[in-house]
Amino acid sequence: MTFTPKFDPKNTPDLTGKVAVVTGANVGIGLETAFFLASKNATVYMAARSEQRALAAIDQLQSRLKAIKVDTKIYYHHLDLGSIKGVRQSAEEFMAKEDKLDILVCNAGAMGSMWTPEFTYEPMFQTNHLGHFAFVTTLLPLIERTAAKTGDVRIVMTSSDALLVVKEIDYDAVSNRPANADAPRSIMTFKTFFDCYGRSKLANMWFAKELDRRIGDKGIWVNSPHPGFVGGTDLGLELNDVVPAFVRPIARAITRWTGMSWADGAKTQLYLVTSPEVPAHKIRGRYFSPRVSWFNYFKAPRDQKLAASYENEEEWKKLWDWSEEAVKKELAK
Ligand SMILES: NC(=O)c1ccc[n+]([C@@H]2O[C@H](COP(=O)([O-])OP(=O)(O)OC[C@H]3O[C@@H](n4cnc5c(N)ncnc54)[C@H](OP(=O)(O)O)[C@@H]3O)[C@@H](O)[C@H]2O)c1
């Protein structure tokens, strides 16, 4: 019998006693992910680079939780994914304060970042992929200890259908700062930025697959969701310099209007990190996206089949080895 995944927030089990980390949770899809987990009584850590933005978001979430009579703690945990040394320290600090980690949502993402001097690698690749690679691999001992006790740890690496614009990872483009990196950008360079973003999202998905393959059958369920097209988030605001000022509010209004809500955008990853269907149906190393209705309302999560070229274990392994080496070099600086 074919299995059709279903996500019903009302039937999500209570998460009391579970510890969750959501990266990039101060806005957008991550904010709604954190809210839902907290509303089910998980202890949630909002891993973010700006304490000010995170604390403002936590205040907002606490008011919403109070309104539904839920008394859960949401904590700020400092994490700047652009700095690999900082990421390592952040993961170590987390392990010093918590003795378990049940749910890890690697949701933070940047689109359109400039290649400023602090980046060794292409900025979106360094932030979206390498930062998360360093964070997750440092946390692995804690994750494995948790799984040994509970048999159920969930990890998602939030990806995007933008990965479909690239077929492979060009390691030269990721590693070599282009000669025109500081030149003013224009709308003509938009495609270049979208390719960089797509490459980082392909890396998120391949990392999830390779992580799952290496972990094997230990009760750690690693998957990669595409949230859908979600309107009015901060994603891509870094590209504002290539968009004429009068177009910006119009573009934002159009995406809010035509895209999914933040809460609907969170549902595919929430399914993967909370649904009992995941262990029951051994959902591991998969790429999920939402089925949507007219006007982009979330209907259900969907196990999305990708072309064979994306299912190449040699590529996953190559990415892992390259990333390990890159992290080692950054830490040695
Ligand atoms: N929106 C969509 O239609 C869509 C579609 C497909 C996939 N996605 C993916 O879904 C995820 C969430 O997207 P969103 O639309 O909700 O984006 P968003 O509103 O821009 O939120 C992104 C989050 O990532 C954080 N972040 C960026 N750079 C960071 C860094 N160096 N260190 C730590 N945190 C950092 C941001 O923090 P700051 O507030 O500090 O910048 C923010 O909290 C992303 O991975 C994105 O690629 C989104």
The ligand as an ORCA input file, in Angstrom:
! r2SCAN-3c Opt
* xyz 0 1
  N      11.303     32.020      1.686
  C      11.261     31.093      0.749
  O      10.443     31.165     -0.200
  C      12.183     29.912      0.811
  C      12.085     28.965     -0.218
  C      12.929     27.855     -0.160
  C      13.835     27.720      0.862
  N      13.905     28.660      1.845
  C      14.886     28.438      2.929
  O      14.209     28.514      4.172
  C      15.083     29.010      5.198
  C      14.427     30.173      5.915
  O      14.137     31.154      4.953
  P      13.273     32.468      5.239
  O      12.596     32.791      3.965
  O      12.514     32.329      6.486
  O      14.459     33.527      5.413
  P      14.692     34.786      6.373
  O      13.412     35.425      6.789
  O      15.687     35.645      5.666
  O      15.378     34.117      7.639
  C      16.678     33.619      7.528
  C      17.268     33.464      8.902
  O      18.632     33.041      8.737
  C      19.429     33.853      9.601
  N      20.814     33.980      9.142
  C      21.285     34.502      7.991
  N      22.629     34.518      8.008
  C      23.021     34.032      9.207
  C      24.263     33.813      9.836
  N      25.435     34.169      9.266
  N      24.295     33.253     11.077
  C      23.147     32.920     11.712
  N      21.924     33.120     11.177
  C      21.866     33.668      9.941
  C      18.735     35.207      9.604
  O      19.195     35.971     10.705
  P      19.272     37.578     10.645
  O      17.907     38.072     11.032
  O      20.337     37.884     11.645
  O      19.648     37.962      9.250
  C      17.290     34.773      9.719
  O      16.976     34.474     11.039
  C      16.374     29.390      4.476
  O      17.314     28.351      4.626
  C      15.968     29.495      3.011
  O      17.042     29.208      2.157
  C      13.101     29.755      1.848
*
